[in-house]
Amino acid sequence: MIFKGINDQTVEFRITNYQFPDITDCEYDSNWLLVYLKVKSDCGNWETIDPSLLTRDLKEIIEWFEKLSND
């Protein structure tokens, strides 16, 4: 997903994988997602991949975007 702002500023957000794809029997460690962010802004550009969301967090974000699109 790419968010576009003024002055051609963008934020790219992607889920790339699970942090621990081989762990399937631990509810917590099995659900960490690697998030790719790429930012292009007037203040500078950067990108990173970091385990920063759990699957349940992503579900809440998806529901939030659905509500935004309906209102």
Order of alpha helices (4+ residues) and beta strands (2+ residues): beta-beta-beta-beta-alpha
